[in-house]
Amino acid sequence: MGSVKITFKVDGVETTIDGEMNKTILDSAIENDIDAPYSCRGGACATCIGKLKSGTVELEQNYILTDSEIEEGLIITCQAFPTSENIYVDADDI
Ligand code: FES
Protein backbone atom coordinates (compact mmCIF):
# COMPACT_ATOMS: atom_id res chain seq x y z
CA MET A 1 0.00 0.00 0.00
CA GLY A 2 1.04 3.58 -0.47
CA SER A 3 2.75 5.68 2.08
CA VAL A 4 1.66 9.01 3.41
CA LYS A 5 3.46 11.83 5.18
CA ILE A 6 1.73 12.51 8.46
CA THR A 7 2.63 15.48 10.60
CA PHE A 8 1.27 15.19 14.10
CA LYS A 9 1.31 18.03 16.59
CA VAL A 10 0.88 17.09 20.21
CA ASP A 11 1.88 19.08 23.31
CA GLY A 12 3.37 21.76 21.07
CA VAL A 13 5.72 19.36 19.28
CA GLU A 14 5.40 18.68 15.54
CA THR A 15 6.63 15.36 14.24
CA THR A 16 6.47 14.17 10.64
CA ILE A 17 6.40 10.45 9.96
CA ASP A 18 5.91 8.09 7.06
CA GLY A 19 2.55 6.46 7.65
CA GLU A 20 0.58 4.01 5.57
CA MET A 21 -2.69 4.47 3.74
CA ASN A 22 -4.08 1.23 5.12
CA LYS A 23 -3.46 2.12 8.77
CA THR A 24 -5.23 4.62 10.94
CA ILE A 25 -3.41 7.82 11.67
CA LEU A 26 -3.28 6.80 15.32
CA ASP A 27 -1.68 3.44 14.53
CA SER A 28 0.96 5.09 12.34
CA ALA A 29 1.65 7.64 15.07
CA ILE A 30 2.01 5.02 17.80
CA GLU A 31 4.29 2.86 15.65
CA ASN A 32 6.53 5.89 15.20
CA ASP A 33 6.70 6.63 18.93
CA ILE A 34 4.54 9.72 18.83
CA ASP A 35 2.90 10.30 22.18
CA ALA A 36 -0.56 10.62 20.64
CA PRO A 37 -3.53 10.61 23.00
CA TYR A 38 -5.93 7.66 22.85
CA SER A 39 -7.94 5.33 25.00
CA CYS A 40 -10.63 3.06 23.52
CA ARG A 41 -9.33 2.85 19.93
CA GLY A 42 -12.90 2.03 18.99
CA GLY A 43 -14.32 5.38 18.02
CA ALA A 44 -16.23 5.90 21.26
CA CYS A 45 -14.25 7.98 23.75
CA ALA A 46 -12.93 10.99 21.78
CA THR A 47 -9.58 10.93 23.61
CA CYS A 48 -7.84 10.73 20.22
CA ILE A 49 -9.56 13.80 18.80
CA GLY A 50 -7.52 16.18 16.68
CA LYS A 51 -7.98 18.83 14.05
CA LEU A 52 -7.17 17.97 10.46
CA LYS A 53 -5.36 21.02 9.13
CA SER A 54 -4.36 19.62 5.79
CA GLY A 55 -5.10 16.51 3.81
CA THR A 56 -8.14 14.28 3.82
CA VAL A 57 -9.17 11.21 5.78
CA GLU A 58 -12.02 8.77 5.92
CA LEU A 59 -13.51 7.90 9.30
CA GLU A 60 -14.29 4.21 9.54
CA GLN A 61 -16.59 4.58 12.53
CA ASN A 62 -17.79 7.70 14.26
CA TYR A 63 -20.05 7.62 17.30
CA ILE A 64 -19.00 10.98 18.67
CA LEU A 65 -18.39 13.77 16.21
CA THR A 66 -21.32 15.80 14.94
CA ASP A 67 -21.57 16.86 11.31
CA SER A 68 -20.62 20.43 12.25
CA GLU A 69 -17.55 19.23 14.16
CA ILE A 70 -16.48 17.25 11.11
CA GLU A 71 -17.00 20.35 8.98
CA GLU A 72 -14.68 22.21 11.37
CA GLY A 73 -12.05 19.58 10.62
CA LEU A 74 -12.21 17.54 13.80
CA ILE A 75 -11.33 13.87 13.45
CA ILE A 76 -10.84 10.91 15.73
CA THR A 77 -7.45 9.58 14.77
CA CYS A 78 -8.16 5.98 15.83
CA GLN A 79 -10.76 5.76 13.04
CA ALA A 80 -9.13 7.99 10.45
CA PHE A 81 -7.56 6.41 7.38
CA PRO A 82 -5.57 8.78 5.15
CA THR A 83 -7.04 9.47 1.72
CA SER A 84 -4.39 11.97 0.65
CA GLU A 85 -0.60 11.86 0.65
CA ASN A 86 0.03 14.67 3.12
CA ILE A 87 -1.80 14.89 6.40
CA TYR A 88 -1.43 17.39 9.22
CA VAL A 89 -3.22 16.67 12.49
CA ASP A 90 -3.11 19.09 15.39
CA ALA A 91 -4.06 17.34 18.62
CA ASP A 92 -3.62 20.59 20.57
CA ASP A 93 -6.18 22.65 18.63
CA ILE A 94 -9.42 21.07 19.82
S1 FES B 1 -9.29 6.37 21.10
FE1 FES B 1 -11.39 6.45 21.72
S2 FES B 1 -12.34 7.43 20.01
FE2 FES B 1 -10.29 7.19 19.37
Backbone and ligand atoms as CSV (ligand in chain L), in Angstrom:
chain,resi,resn,atom,element,x,y,z
A,1,MET,N,N,0.847,-1.197,0.000
A,1,MET,CA,C,0.000,0.000,0.000
A,1,MET,C,C,0.874,1.236,0.000
A,2,GLY,N,N,0.282,2.350,-0.372
A,2,GLY,CA,C,1.043,3.579,-0.474
A,2,GLY,C,C,1.400,4.160,0.871
A,3,SER,N,N,2.381,5.035,0.824
A,3,SER,CA,C,2.754,5.684,2.076
A,3,SER,C,C,2.243,7.119,2.070
A,4,VAL,N,N,2.228,7.695,3.224
A,4,VAL,CA,C,1.657,9.015,3.410
A,4,VAL,C,C,2.505,9.751,4.440
A,5,LYS,N,N,2.760,11.008,4.190
A,5,LYS,CA,C,3.463,11.830,5.180
A,5,LYS,C,C,2.430,12.346,6.169
A,6,ILE,N,N,2.642,12.029,7.424
A,6,ILE,CA,C,1.729,12.505,8.462
A,6,ILE,C,C,2.510,13.384,9.421
A,7,THR,N,N,2.064,14.614,9.573
A,7,THR,CA,C,2.630,15.480,10.603
A,7,THR,C,C,1.620,15.553,11.734
A,8,PHE,N,N,2.128,15.268,12.918
A,8,PHE,CA,C,1.274,15.191,14.097
A,8,PHE,C,C,1.783,16.201,15.101
A,9,LYS,N,N,0.908,17.074,15.560
A,9,LYS,CA,C,1.314,18.025,16.590
A,9,LYS,C,C,0.631,17.653,17.890
A,10,VAL,N,N,1.436,17.417,18.898
A,10,VAL,CA,C,0.884,17.093,20.211
A,10,VAL,C,C,1.780,17.723,21.278
A,11,ASP,N,N,1.151,18.363,22.248
A,11,ASP,CA,C,1.876,19.082,23.311
A,11,ASP,C,C,2.903,20.055,22.732
A,12,GLY,N,N,2.520,20.722,21.651
A,12,GLY,CA,C,3.373,21.758,21.074
A,12,GLY,C,C,4.516,21.243,20.218
A,13,VAL,N,N,4.609,19.931,20.054
A,13,VAL,CA,C,5.721,19.364,19.275
A,13,VAL,C,C,5.179,18.784,17.971
A,14,GLU,N,N,5.781,19.218,16.848
A,14,GLU,CA,C,5.397,18.685,15.542
A,14,GLU,C,C,6.354,17.573,15.143
A,15,THR,N,N,5.802,16.461,14.731
A,15,THR,CA,C,6.632,15.356,14.243
A,15,THR,C,C,6.060,14.874,12.917
A,16,THR,N,N,6.925,14.685,11.929
A,16,THR,CA,C,6.466,14.166,10.636
A,16,THR,C,C,6.969,12.740,10.467
A,17,ILE,N,N,6.060,11.874,10.111
A,17,ILE,CA,C,6.400,10.453,9.961
A,17,ILE,C,C,5.927,9.955,8.603
A,18,ASP,N,N,6.440,8.796,8.219
A,18,ASP,CA,C,5.910,8.094,7.057
A,18,ASP,C,C,4.868,7.105,7.561
A,19,GLY,N,N,3.618,7.374,7.270
A,19,GLY,CA,C,2.552,6.458,7.648
A,19,GLY,C,C,2.124,5.625,6.462
A,20,GLU,N,N,1.086,4.847,6.654
A,20,GLU,CA,C,0.577,4.010,5.571
A,20,GLU,C,C,-0.903,4.272,5.356
A,21,MET,N,N,-1.293,4.193,4.089
A,21,MET,CA,C,-2.686,4.474,3.741
A,21,MET,C,C,-3.646,3.460,4.373
A,22,ASN,N,N,-3.174,2.249,4.606
A,22,ASN,CA,C,-4.084,1.226,5.119
A,22,ASN,C,C,-4.042,1.100,6.634
A,23,LYS,N,N,-3.455,2.099,7.298
A,23,LYS,CA,C,-3.462,2.121,8.768
A,23,LYS,C,C,-4.104,3.412,9.234
A,24,THR,N,N,-4.679,3.367,10.413
A,24,THR,CA,C,-5.234,4.616,10.941
A,24,THR,C,C,-4.085,5.564,11.275
A,25,ILE,N,N,-4.422,6.828,11.312
A,25,ILE,CA,C,-3.413,7.825,11.674
A,25,ILE,C,C,-2.875,7.538,13.071
A,26,LEU,N,N,-3.744,7.114,13.966
A,26,LEU,CA,C,-3.280,6.804,15.322
A,26,LEU,C,C,-2.290,5.643,15.310
A,27,ASP,N,N,-2.595,4.582,14.575
A,27,ASP,CA,C,-1.682,3.438,14.531
A,27,ASP,C,C,-0.327,3.845,13.959
A,28,SER,N,N,-0.321,4.634,12.890
A,28,SER,CA,C,0.958,5.090,12.337
A,28,SER,C,C,1.709,5.941,13.351
A,29,ALA,N,N,0.999,6.782,14.079
A,29,ALA,CA,C,1.649,7.641,15.072
A,29,ALA,C,C,2.267,6.808,16.193
A,30,ILE,N,N,1.510,5.852,16.692
A,30,ILE,CA,C,2.010,5.023,17.804
A,30,ILE,C,C,3.225,4.214,17.350
A,31,GLU,N,N,3.160,3.659,16.144
A,31,GLU,CA,C,4.288,2.859,15.649
A,31,GLU,C,C,5.552,3.699,15.488
A,32,ASN,N,N,5.373,4.994,15.352
A,32,ASN,CA,C,6.525,5.887,15.197
A,32,ASN,C,C,6.835,6.644,16.490
A,33,ASP,N,N,6.370,6.103,17.596
A,33,ASP,CA,C,6.702,6.627,18.931
A,33,ASP,C,C,6.220,8.046,19.181
A,34,ILE,N,N,5.155,8.430,18.497
A,34,ILE,CA,C,4.537,9.718,18.826
A,34,ILE,C,C,3.610,9.501,20.019
A,35,ASP,N,N,3.663,10.425,20.953
A,35,ASP,CA,C,2.896,10.299,22.182
A,35,ASP,C,C,1.465,10.802,21.960
A,36,ALA,N,N,0.787,10.178,21.001
A,36,ALA,CA,C,-0.560,10.621,20.636
A,36,ALA,C,C,-1.562,10.161,21.699
A,37,PRO,N,N,-2.532,11.016,22.007
A,37,PRO,CA,C,-3.528,10.609,23.002
A,37,PRO,C,C,-4.508,9.585,22.438
A,38,TYR,N,N,-4.865,8.595,23.226
A,38,TYR,CA,C,-5.928,7.662,22.846
A,38,TYR,C,C,-6.356,6.876,24.068
A,39,SER,N,N,-7.485,6.203,23.923
A,39,SER,CA,C,-7.939,5.330,24.998
A,39,SER,C,C,-8.620,4.100,24.412
A,40,CYS,N,N,-9.858,4.250,23.918
A,40,CYS,CA,C,-10.628,3.060,23.521
A,40,CYS,C,C,-10.179,2.455,22.191
A,41,ARG,N,N,-9.689,3.251,21.300
A,41,ARG,CA,C,-9.334,2.849,19.927
A,41,ARG,C,C,-10.517,2.276,19.168
A,42,GLY,N,N,-11.709,2.559,19.639
A,42,GLY,CA,C,-12.901,2.030,18.989
A,42,GLY,C,C,-13.870,3.090,18.509
A,43,GLY,N,N,-13.455,4.318,18.524
A,43,GLY,CA,C,-14.321,5.383,18.016
A,43,GLY,C,C,-15.373,5.843,18.997
A,44,ALA,N,N,-15.175,5.589,20.288
A,44,ALA,CA,C,-16.233,5.900,21.259
A,44,ALA,C,C,-15.869,6.924,22.322
A,45,CYS,N,N,-14.606,7.173,22.563
A,45,CYS,CA,C,-14.252,7.977,23.748
A,45,CYS,C,C,-13.827,9.412,23.423
A,46,ALA,N,N,-13.383,9.662,22.235
A,46,ALA,CA,C,-12.928,10.989,21.781
A,46,ALA,C,C,-11.588,11.431,22.372
A,47,THR,N,N,-10.893,10.562,23.087
A,47,THR,CA,C,-9.575,10.927,23.612
A,47,THR,C,C,-8.607,11.248,22.476
A,48,CYS,N,N,-8.788,10.610,21.336
A,48,CYS,CA,C,-7.836,10.734,20.223
A,48,CYS,C,C,-8.178,11.867,19.273
A,49,ILE,N,N,-9.076,12.749,19.709
A,49,ILE,CA,C,-9.560,13.805,18.800
A,49,ILE,C,C,-8.418,14.742,18.387
A,50,GLY,N,N,-8.496,15.210,17.171
A,50,GLY,CA,C,-7.519,16.179,16.678
A,50,GLY,C,C,-8.139,16.975,15.552
A,51,LYS,N,N,-7.461,18.038,15.164
A,51,LYS,CA,C,-7.981,18.829,14.045
A,51,LYS,C,C,-7.149,18.566,12.803
A,52,LEU,N,N,-7.833,18.220,11.741
A,52,LEU,CA,C,-7.174,17.970,10.461
A,52,LEU,C,C,-6.937,19.312,9.782
A,53,LYS,N,N,-5.661,19.704,9.688
A,53,LYS,CA,C,-5.360,21.024,9.132
A,53,LYS,C,C,-4.944,20.962,7.680
A,54,SER,N,N,-4.490,19.804,7.239
A,54,SER,CA,C,-4.362,19.616,5.794
A,54,SER,C,C,-4.488,18.146,5.477
A,55,GLY,N,N,-4.873,17.879,4.232
A,55,GLY,CA,C,-5.098,16.507,3.809
A,55,GLY,C,C,-6.538,16.085,4.033
A,56,THR,N,N,-6.797,14.829,3.665
A,56,THR,CA,C,-8.142,14.282,3.817
A,56,THR,C,C,-8.055,12.898,4.446
A,57,VAL,N,N,-9.108,12.539,5.156
A,57,VAL,CA,C,-9.173,11.214,5.782
A,57,VAL,C,C,-10.591,10.670,5.607
A,58,GLU,N,N,-10.708,9.372,5.863
A,58,GLU,CA,C,-12.025,8.766,5.916
A,58,GLU,C,C,-12.173,8.138,7.291
A,59,LEU,N,N,-13.260,8.466,7.966
A,59,LEU,CA,C,-13.505,7.903,9.298
A,59,LEU,C,C,-14.250,6.585,9.142
A,60,GLU,N,N,-13.650,5.513,9.681
A,60,GLU,CA,C,-14.292,4.212,9.537
A,60,GLU,C,C,-15.556,4.139,10.392
A,61,GLN,N,N,-15.434,4.534,11.637
A,61,GLN,CA,C,-16.591,4.578,12.532
A,61,GLN,C,C,-16.573,5.926,13.224
A,62,ASN,N,N,-17.727,6.427,13.539
A,62,ASN,CA,C,-17.793,7.696,14.256
A,62,ASN,C,C,-19.060,7.712,15.094
A,63,TYR,N,N,-18.895,7.579,16.405
A,63,TYR,CA,C,-20.048,7.617,17.302
A,63,TYR,C,C,-20.118,8.951,18.052
A,64,ILE,N,N,-19.159,9.832,17.797
A,64,ILE,CA,C,-19.004,10.983,18.667
A,64,ILE,C,C,-19.161,12.309,17.939
A,65,LEU,N,N,-18.462,12.453,16.845
A,65,LEU,CA,C,-18.391,13.767,16.211
A,65,LEU,C,C,-19.695,14.101,15.494
A,66,THR,N,N,-20.136,15.347,15.669
A,66,THR,CA,C,-21.318,15.802,14.937
A,66,THR,C,C,-20.892,16.236,13.533
A,67,ASP,N,N,-21.885,16.416,12.668
A,67,ASP,CA,C,-21.569,16.864,11.312
A,67,ASP,C,C,-20.854,18.205,11.333
A,68,SER,N,N,-21.269,19.106,12.234
A,68,SER,CA,C,-20.625,20.427,12.250
A,68,SER,C,C,-19.197,20.322,12.770
A,69,GLU,N,N,-18.933,19.420,13.706
A,69,GLU,CA,C,-17.547,19.229,14.165
A,69,GLU,C,C,-16.674,18.683,13.033
A,70,ILE,N,N,-17.239,17.785,12.251
A,70,ILE,CA,C,-16.482,17.250,11.113
A,70,ILE,C,C,-16.217,18.363,10.097
A,71,GLU,N,N,-17.215,19.216,9.893
A,71,GLU,CA,C,-17.004,20.353,8.979
A,71,GLU,C,C,-15.902,21.276,9.475
A,72,GLU,N,N,-15.758,21.394,10.801
A,72,GLU,CA,C,-14.679,22.213,11.372
A,72,GLU,C,C,-13.311,21.556,11.206
A,73,GLY,N,N,-13.307,20.276,10.837
A,73,GLY,CA,C,-12.049,19.583,10.619
A,73,GLY,C,C,-11.656,18.637,11.736
A,74,LEU,N,N,-12.558,18.462,12.714
A,74,LEU,CA,C,-12.213,17.540,13.797
A,74,LEU,C,C,-12.290,16.094,13.311
A,75,ILE,N,N,-11.334,15.307,13.780
A,75,ILE,CA,C,-11.333,13.874,13.446
A,75,ILE,C,C,-10.989,13.087,14.701
A,76,ILE,N,N,-11.331,11.815,14.699
A,76,ILE,CA,C,-10.836,10.911,15.734
A,76,ILE,C,C,-9.783,10.029,15.054
A,77,THR,N,N,-8.560,10.174,15.521
A,77,THR,CA,C,-7.448,9.576,14.772
A,77,THR,C,C,-7.480,8.055,14.778
A,78,CYS,N,N,-8.123,7.447,15.789
A,78,CYS,CA,C,-8.162,5.975,15.835
A,78,CYS,C,C,-9.051,5.391,14.750
A,79,GLN,N,N,-9.852,6.227,14.097
A,79,GLN,CA,C,-10.762,5.758,13.044
A,79,GLN,C,C,-10.451,6.389,11.702
A,80,ALA,N,N,-9.383,7.184,11.635
A,80,ALA,CA,C,-9.125,7.995,10.448
A,80,ALA,C,C,-8.065,7.350,9.561
A,81,PHE,N,N,-8.499,6.938,8.374
A,81,PHE,CA,C,-7.558,6.415,7.377
A,81,PHE,C,C,-7.230,7.532,6.388
A,82,PRO,N,N,-5.951,7.717,6.088
A,82,PRO,CA,C,-5.572,8.783,5.149
A,82,PRO,C,C,-6.153,8.520,3.757
A,83,THR,N,N,-6.629,9.568,3.126
A,83,THR,CA,C,-7.044,9.469,1.722
A,83,THR,C,C,-6.307,10.497,0.868
A,84,SER,N,N,-5.265,11.097,1.433
A,84,SER,CA,C,-4.385,11.971,0.649
A,84,SER,C,C,-2.952,11.726,1.131
A,85,GLU,N,N,-1.985,12.242,0.380
A,85,GLU,CA,C,-0.597,11.861,0.646
A,85,GLU,C,C,0.090,12.725,1.693
A,86,ASN,N,N,-0.529,13.822,2.070
A,86,ASN,CA,C,0.026,14.672,3.122
A,86,ASN,C,C,-1.078,15.011,4.115
A,87,ILE,N,N,-0.801,14.698,5.358
A,87,ILE,CA,C,-1.802,14.895,6.404
A,87,ILE,C,C,-1.152,15.722,7.514
A,88,TYR,N,N,-1.896,16.670,8.036
A,88,TYR,CA,C,-1.432,17.387,9.223
A,88,TYR,C,C,-2.545,17.329,10.254
A,89,VAL,N,N,-2.238,16.764,11.406
A,89,VAL,CA,C,-3.217,16.674,12.485
A,89,VAL,C,C,-2.684,17.425,13.693
A,90,ASP,N,N,-3.489,18.321,14.194
A,90,ASP,CA,C,-3.111,19.090,15.386
A,90,ASP,C,C,-3.955,18.599,16.556
A,91,ALA,N,N,-3.329,17.871,17.466
A,91,ALA,CA,C,-4.057,17.342,18.618
A,91,ALA,C,C,-4.191,18.389,19.717
A,92,ASP,N,N,-3.534,19.520,19.551
A,92,ASP,CA,C,-3.622,20.586,20.568
A,92,ASP,C,C,-4.786,21.533,20.296
A,93,ASP,N,N,-5.193,21.651,19.035
A,93,ASP,CA,C,-6.184,22.653,18.634
A,93,ASP,C,C,-7.570,22.036,18.609
A,94,ILE,N,N,-8.098,21.713,19.789
A,94,ILE,CA,C,-9.421,21.067,19.817
A,94,ILE,C,C,-10.322,21.771,20.822
L,1,FES,S1,S,-9.294,6.372,21.102
L,1,FES,FE1,FE,-11.387,6.455,21.716
L,1,FES,S2,S,-12.344,7.433,20.015
L,1,FES,FE2,FE,-10.291,7.194,19.373
